Amino acid sequence: MSDRAAQLVERTLPTEEAGELIALVREIAQREIVPRAAEEEDAGHFPRSTFTLLSESGLLGLPYDAEYGGGEQPYEVYLQVLEELAAARLTVGLGVSVHSLACHALAGYGTKEQRAEQLPAMLGGGLLGAYCLSEPSSGSDAASLRTRAVRDGDDWVITGTKAWITHGGIADFHTVFARSGGEGARGITAFLVPGGAEGLVPAAPERKMGLKGSPTAQLNFDGVRVPDRHRIGDEGQGFAIALAALDAGRLGIAACAIGVAQAALDEALSYAAGRRQFGRPIADFQGLRFMLADMGTRVEAGRALYLAAARLRDAGRPYSRQAAMAKLFCTDAAMSVTTDAVQVLGGYGYTADFPVERLMREAKVLQIVEGTNQIQRMVIARHLLGPETGTG
């Protein structure tokens, strides 16, 4: 892999502290994550010890308030941390993004008492979260979810099945969206469910194309009882909470995608400079140079797009459209760049001896999670054109 440290000076970072933070993350990644990434992914090993280290280093709560143990960093900085982690190993970068997503509801909509009681452990206490919105029959159409929450005195009883849950079966807490009222978006409420809750039963992890080290599983809620003090926000507010979290989460996926793409570009550049054919490095051939130039342009453009959206968020301005655009462009760019990286390496790129084939397999899932890229196009079009008229 080429020297990523040299690229740090090219970043536009808001403070000197932010530059030091990114340098620290890069050091941890190169020392603790990269050396074991390929072996552990191949074995399907989840690196819980790495997440413990990240928590101890204050890296699992970066965008949240310092009052509750967070790092109080701008999203612009937090996303660049995600990019560095994903470049080292997507299981780690995506895991941090999902954990942040799971904390979002309580941090943004919980009462002061709830935040004081729960957030410190979630942000810096070594815990790991899961975000439970999707179901077997409601993925893109999240408002049609069927998991039910029924009031029983001072408790709620949750029954149903959640699907495609990252950290399913290993999470210490879950942000769960369940139907507490009528049909549609207004009948959904958010809850905080601990990992050891009675009646919470994980299914066997999914067998996936990539991200084998990151467990993805269905979660069955068989009469899981939680107290009303674990309800987040008002009854019926859950879908709005979920959408707000997804806007932020889409930026996390965009940053992870650029990390994967940057790692693939680094490998392709290194290989092209060292591989000789016809008496000279293959990097001398115009066809390959143009391919690498396009790959580099996609990476830089994607980074600029997700950072622009992050700066809107940091300024308190609307950013839903830009988040969808960043998620769409960055994940499509990652798929294109990783595919081209395999091509640059030729036959070697198709083998597991080099990381680009793994990066290509991992890039694919980023076009699917946090709303498929087809859904992102629908979101963007609605912002540009308004809702569909429904007329022929």
C-alpha positions as CSV (number, residue, x, y, z in Angstrom):
1,M,0.0,0.0,0.0
2,S,1.3,3.5,-0.8
3,D,2.2,5.9,2.0
4,R,-1.1,7.4,3.1
5,A,0.6,9.7,5.6
6,A,1.7,12.0,2.8
7,Q,-1.9,12.5,1.8
8,L,-2.8,14.0,5.2
9,V,-1.3,17.4,4.3
10,E,-3.7,17.6,1.3
11,R,-6.8,17.4,3.5
12,T,-8.6,20.6,4.5
13,L,-9.1,20.1,8.2
14,P,-10.8,22.7,10.4
15,T,-8.3,22.7,13.3
16,E,-4.8,21.5,14.2
17,E,-6.5,19.1,16.7
18,A,-8.4,17.5,13.9
19,G,-5.2,16.9,12.0
20,E,-3.7,15.2,15.1
21,L,-6.8,13.1,15.5
22,I,-6.7,11.8,11.9
23,A,-3.0,11.1,12.3
24,L,-3.8,9.1,15.5
25,V,-6.5,7.1,13.7
26,R,-4.2,6.3,10.8
27,E,-1.5,5.1,13.3
28,I,-3.9,2.9,15.1
29,A,-5.2,1.5,11.8
30,Q,-1.8,0.7,10.4
31,R,-0.7,-0.9,13.7
32,E,-3.8,-2.7,14.9
33,I,-6.1,-3.2,11.9
34,V,-4.3,-3.6,8.6
35,P,-1.9,-6.4,9.5
36,R,-4.7,-8.8,10.4
37,A,-7.5,-7.5,8.1
38,A,-7.2,-10.1,5.3
39,E,-6.7,-13.1,7.5
40,E,-9.6,-12.2,9.9
41,E,-12.0,-11.3,7.1
42,D,-11.3,-14.6,5.4
43,A,-11.9,-16.4,8.7
44,G,-15.1,-14.4,9.4
45,H,-13.6,-13.1,12.7
46,F,-15.2,-10.0,14.2
47,P,-12.5,-7.9,15.9
48,R,-14.2,-7.0,19.1
49,S,-10.9,-6.1,20.7
50,T,-10.4,-3.5,18.1
51,F,-13.7,-1.8,19.0
52,T,-12.7,-1.9,22.6
53,L,-9.5,-0.1,21.7
54,L,-11.4,2.4,19.7
55,S,-13.8,3.0,22.6
56,E,-10.9,3.5,25.0
57,S,-9.3,5.9,22.6
58,G,-12.5,8.0,22.4
59,L,-13.3,7.1,18.8
60,L,-16.8,5.6,19.2
61,G,-18.5,8.8,20.2
62,L,-16.7,11.5,18.1
63,P,-19.7,13.4,16.9
64,Y,-21.6,13.5,20.2
65,D,-21.5,16.0,23.1
66,A,-18.6,15.9,25.5
67,E,-21.1,16.3,28.4
68,Y,-22.0,12.6,27.8
69,G,-18.6,11.3,27.0
70,G,-18.5,12.1,23.3
71,G,-15.7,13.8,21.4
72,E,-17.8,16.8,20.2
73,Q,-16.1,16.7,16.8
74,P,-17.7,18.2,13.7
75,Y,-19.2,15.7,11.3
76,E,-16.6,16.9,8.8
77,V,-13.9,15.4,11.0
78,Y,-15.8,12.3,12.2
79,L,-16.4,11.2,8.6
80,Q,-12.7,11.5,7.8
81,V,-12.0,9.2,10.7
82,L,-14.5,6.7,9.3
83,E,-12.8,6.9,5.9
84,E,-9.4,6.1,7.5
85,L,-10.9,3.1,9.4
86,A,-12.7,1.8,6.3
87,A,-9.6,2.1,4.2
88,A,-7.9,-0.2,6.7
89,R,-10.8,-2.6,7.1
90,L,-14.5,-2.0,6.1
91,T,-15.7,-4.2,9.0
92,V,-14.3,-1.7,11.4
93,G,-15.3,1.5,9.5
94,L,-18.8,0.3,8.9
95,G,-19.1,-1.0,12.5
96,V,-18.2,2.5,13.9
97,S,-20.7,4.1,11.5
98,V,-23.5,1.7,12.6
99,H,-22.6,2.2,16.3
100,S,-22.9,6.0,15.8
101,L,-26.2,5.4,14.0
102,A,-27.5,3.4,17.0
103,C,-26.6,6.2,19.4
104,H,-28.2,8.9,17.2
105,A,-31.8,8.5,18.4
106,L,-31.0,8.7,22.2
107,A,-28.5,11.6,21.7
108,G,-30.9,13.6,19.6
109,Y,-34.4,12.7,21.0
110,G,-33.9,11.3,24.5
111,T,-34.7,13.2,27.6
112,K,-31.8,14.7,29.6
113,E,-32.3,12.0,32.2
114,Q,-32.1,9.3,29.5
115,R,-29.0,10.8,28.0
116,A,-27.2,11.1,31.4
117,E,-28.1,7.5,32.3
118,Q,-27.3,5.7,29.0
119,L,-25.1,7.8,26.7
120,P,-21.8,7.7,28.6
121,A,-21.6,3.9,28.5
122,M,-22.8,3.9,24.8
123,L,-20.2,6.5,23.7
124,G,-17.1,5.5,25.7
125,G,-17.9,2.5,27.9
126,G,-16.9,-0.3,25.5
127,L,-20.4,-1.0,24.4
128,L,-21.4,-1.7,20.8
129,G,-24.8,-0.8,19.2
130,A,-27.1,-2.1,16.5
131,Y,-29.8,-0.2,14.5
132,C,-33.0,-2.2,14.0
133,L,-35.3,-0.7,11.4
134,S,-35.3,-3.2,8.4
135,E,-37.5,-6.3,8.4
136,P,-37.8,-9.3,6.1
137,S,-40.8,-7.7,4.3
138,S,-39.9,-4.0,4.8
139,G,-36.5,-2.9,3.6
140,S,-36.8,0.1,1.3
141,D,-40.4,0.6,2.4
142,A,-39.5,1.0,6.1
143,A,-42.8,2.7,7.0
144,S,-44.6,-0.6,6.5
145,L,-42.7,-2.4,9.3
146,R,-44.7,-5.0,11.3
147,T,-42.8,-5.4,14.5
148,R,-45.3,-4.4,17.2
149,A,-44.9,-2.7,20.6
150,V,-47.9,-3.1,22.9
151,R,-48.3,-1.1,26.1
152,D,-48.6,-3.2,29.3
153,G,-48.7,-1.0,32.3
154,D,-45.4,0.8,32.7
155,D,-43.8,-1.5,30.1
156,W,-43.8,-2.2,26.4
157,V,-43.9,-5.7,24.9
158,I,-42.1,-5.9,21.5
159,T,-42.9,-8.8,19.1
160,G,-41.6,-9.3,15.6
161,T,-38.5,-9.8,13.5
162,K,-35.8,-7.4,12.4
163,A,-33.5,-8.3,9.4
164,W,-30.1,-7.4,8.0
165,I,-28.9,-6.1,11.4
166,T,-25.2,-5.3,11.6
167,H,-23.8,-6.5,14.9
168,G,-26.9,-8.8,15.2
169,G,-26.2,-11.3,18.0
170,I,-23.3,-9.4,19.5
171,A,-24.6,-5.9,20.1
172,D,-24.8,-4.6,23.7
173,F,-27.8,-2.3,22.9
174,H,-30.3,-1.9,20.1
175,T,-32.2,1.1,18.8
176,V,-35.5,-0.6,17.7
177,F,-38.4,0.8,15.7
178,A,-41.7,-0.8,16.3
179,R,-45.4,-0.2,15.5
180,S,-47.1,1.2,18.6
181,G,-50.1,2.6,16.7
182,G,-51.9,2.5,13.4
183,E,-50.6,1.8,9.9
184,G,-48.1,4.1,8.2
185,A,-45.2,6.3,9.3
186,R,-47.1,7.9,12.2
187,G,-47.7,4.7,14.1
188,I,-44.0,3.9,14.8
189,T,-42.1,4.5,18.0
190,A,-38.4,4.1,18.9
191,F,-37.1,2.1,21.9
192,L,-33.7,1.3,23.5
193,V,-33.4,-2.5,24.0
194,P,-30.5,-4.0,25.9
195,G,-28.6,-6.9,24.3
196,G,-29.4,-9.3,27.0
197,A,-33.2,-8.7,27.0
198,E,-35.2,-11.8,27.7
199,G,-37.0,-13.0,24.5
200,L,-34.4,-11.4,22.1
201,V,-33.1,-14.2,20.0
202,P,-30.6,-13.8,17.1
203,A,-30.7,-16.0,14.1
204,A,-27.6,-17.5,12.6
205,P,-25.5,-14.8,10.8
206,E,-26.1,-14.4,7.1
207,R,-23.5,-15.9,4.7
208,K,-22.4,-12.9,2.7
209,M,-20.4,-12.1,-0.4
210,G,-18.1,-9.8,1.6
211,L,-17.8,-8.2,5.0
212,K,-17.5,-11.7,6.4
213,G,-16.0,-10.4,9.6
214,S,-19.1,-8.2,10.3
215,P,-22.0,-10.3,11.7
216,T,-25.3,-9.6,10.0
217,A,-28.3,-11.4,11.4
218,Q,-32.1,-11.4,11.9
219,L,-33.2,-10.6,15.4
220,N,-36.4,-12.2,16.7
221,F,-38.3,-10.3,19.4
222,D,-40.5,-12.8,21.2
223,G,-42.4,-10.7,23.7
224,V,-39.3,-8.6,24.7
225,R,-40.4,-6.4,27.6
226,V,-38.8,-2.9,28.1
227,P,-39.8,-0.2,30.5
228,D,-41.4,3.0,29.2
229,R,-38.3,4.9,30.3
230,H,-36.6,3.1,27.4
231,R,-38.9,4.7,24.9
232,I,-37.1,7.3,22.8
233,G,-39.0,10.4,21.9
234,D,-42.8,10.6,21.8
235,E,-45.1,7.8,20.8
236,G,-45.5,7.9,17.0
237,Q,-42.3,9.9,16.5
238,G,-40.2,6.9,15.6
239,F,-40.2,7.2,11.9
240,A,-39.1,10.8,11.9
241,I,-36.3,9.8,14.3
242,A,-35.3,7.0,12.0
243,L,-35.2,9.2,8.9
244,A,-33.0,11.8,10.7
245,A,-30.6,9.1,11.7
246,L,-30.5,7.7,8.2
247,D,-29.5,11.1,6.8
248,A,-26.4,11.1,9.1
249,G,-25.8,7.4,8.5
250,R,-25.8,7.9,4.7
251,L,-22.9,10.2,5.1
252,G,-21.1,7.6,7.2
253,I,-21.6,5.1,4.3
254,A,-20.3,7.6,1.8
255,A,-17.1,8.1,3.9
256,C,-16.6,4.4,4.2
257,A,-17.0,4.0,0.5
258,I,-14.3,6.5,-0.2
259,G,-12.1,4.8,2.3
260,V,-12.5,1.5,0.4
261,A,-12.0,3.2,-3.0
262,Q,-8.9,5.0,-1.7
263,A,-7.4,1.7,-0.5
264,A,-8.1,0.1,-3.9
265,L,-6.5,3.1,-5.7
266,D,-3.4,2.9,-3.5
267,E,-3.0,-0.8,-4.3
268,A,-3.4,-0.2,-8.0
269,L,-0.9,2.7,-8.1
270,S,1.6,0.6,-6.1
271,Y,1.2,-2.4,-8.4
272,A,1.3,-0.3,-11.6
273,A,4.6,1.4,-10.6
274,G,6.3,-1.9,-9.7
275,R,4.9,-4.3,-12.4
276,R,7.0,-4.4,-15.6
277,Q,5.9,-5.6,-19.0
278,F,7.6,-5.1,-22.4
279,G,10.6,-3.7,-20.6
280,R,9.0,-0.9,-18.6
281,P,6.5,-0.3,-15.7
282,I,2.9,-0.8,-16.8
283,A,2.2,2.6,-15.3
284,D,3.9,4.0,-18.4
285,F,1.1,2.8,-20.7
286,Q,-1.4,5.5,-21.6
287,G,-4.4,3.3,-21.3
288,L,-3.5,2.4,-17.8
289,R,-2.6,5.9,-16.8
290,F,-5.9,7.2,-18.0
291,M,-7.7,4.5,-16.0
292,L,-5.8,5.4,-12.9
293,A,-6.5,9.1,-13.5
294,D,-10.3,8.4,-13.7
295,M,-10.1,6.3,-10.5
296,G,-8.3,9.1,-8.6
297,T,-10.8,11.7,-9.8
298,R,-13.7,9.6,-8.6
299,V,-12.1,9.3,-5.2
300,E,-11.4,13.1,-4.9
301,A,-14.9,14.0,-6.1
302,G,-16.6,11.6,-3.7
303,R,-14.6,13.0,-0.8
304,A,-15.4,16.6,-1.7
305,L,-19.1,15.7,-2.0
306,Y,-19.4,14.0,1.4
307,L,-17.4,16.7,3.1
308,A,-19.6,19.4,1.6
309,A,-22.7,17.7,3.0
310,A,-21.0,17.3,6.4
311,R,-20.3,21.0,6.5
312,L,-24.0,21.8,5.9
313,R,-24.9,19.5,8.8
314,D,-22.3,21.1,11.0
315,A,-23.7,24.5,10.2
316,G,-27.2,23.3,11.2
317,R,-28.5,23.6,7.6
318,P,-30.7,21.1,5.7
319,Y,-28.6,18.4,4.1
320,S,-30.9,15.5,3.3
321,R,-30.5,16.0,-0.5
322,Q,-26.8,16.3,-0.3
323,A,-26.5,13.2,2.0
324,A,-28.4,11.1,-0.6
325,M,-26.2,12.5,-3.4
326,A,-23.1,11.7,-1.4
327,K,-24.2,8.2,-0.6
328,L,-25.2,7.5,-4.2
329,F,-22.0,9.0,-5.8
330,C,-19.5,7.7,-3.3
331,T,-20.7,4.1,-3.3
332,D,-21.0,4.0,-7.1
333,A,-17.5,5.4,-7.2
334,A,-16.3,2.7,-4.8
335,M,-17.7,0.0,-7.0
336,S,-16.2,1.4,-10.1
337,V,-12.8,2.1,-8.6
338,T,-12.4,-1.3,-6.9
339,T,-13.5,-3.1,-10.2
340,D,-10.9,-1.1,-12.1
341,A,-8.3,-1.9,-9.5
342,V,-8.9,-5.6,-10.1
343,Q,-8.4,-4.9,-13.8
344,V,-5.1,-3.1,-13.2
345,L,-3.7,-6.0,-11.3
346,G,-5.0,-8.5,-14.0
347,G,-4.9,-12.1,-12.9
348,Y,-3.3,-11.2,-9.6
349,G,-6.2,-8.9,-8.9
350,Y,-8.6,-11.8,-9.1
351,T,-6.8,-13.8,-6.4
352,A,-7.1,-13.5,-2.6
353,D,-3.3,-12.9,-2.4
354,F,-4.0,-9.2,-3.1
355,P,-6.7,-7.2,-1.3
356,V,-8.4,-5.7,-4.3
357,E,-10.8,-8.6,-4.9
358,R,-11.9,-8.3,-1.2
359,L,-12.4,-4.6,-1.6
360,M,-14.5,-5.1,-4.7
361,R,-16.7,-7.6,-2.9
362,E,-17.1,-5.2,0.0
363,A,-17.8,-2.2,-2.2
364,K,-21.0,-3.9,-3.5
365,V,-22.8,-3.9,-0.2
366,L,-22.3,-0.1,0.2
367,Q,-24.6,0.4,-2.8
368,I,-27.3,-1.4,-0.8
369,V,-27.1,-0.5,2.9
370,E,-28.7,2.7,4.4
371,G,-31.1,2.7,1.5
372,T,-30.3,1.3,-1.9
373,N,-28.9,3.6,-4.5
374,Q,-32.2,3.4,-6.3
375,I,-33.9,4.8,-3.2
376,Q,-31.2,7.5,-3.1
377,R,-32.2,8.5,-6.7
378,M,-35.8,8.7,-5.6
379,V,-34.9,10.9,-2.6
380,I,-32.8,13.2,-4.8
381,A,-35.5,13.5,-7.5
382,R,-38.1,14.4,-4.9
383,H,-35.9,17.2,-3.6
384,L,-35.3,18.5,-7.1
385,L,-38.8,18.0,-8.6
386,G,-41.2,17.6,-5.7
387,P,-43.2,14.4,-5.1
388,E,-44.5,12.3,-7.9
389,T,-47.9,13.5,-9.2
390,G,-49.3,10.0,-9.6
391,T,-51.1,11.0,-12.8
392,G,-50.8,9.3,-16.2
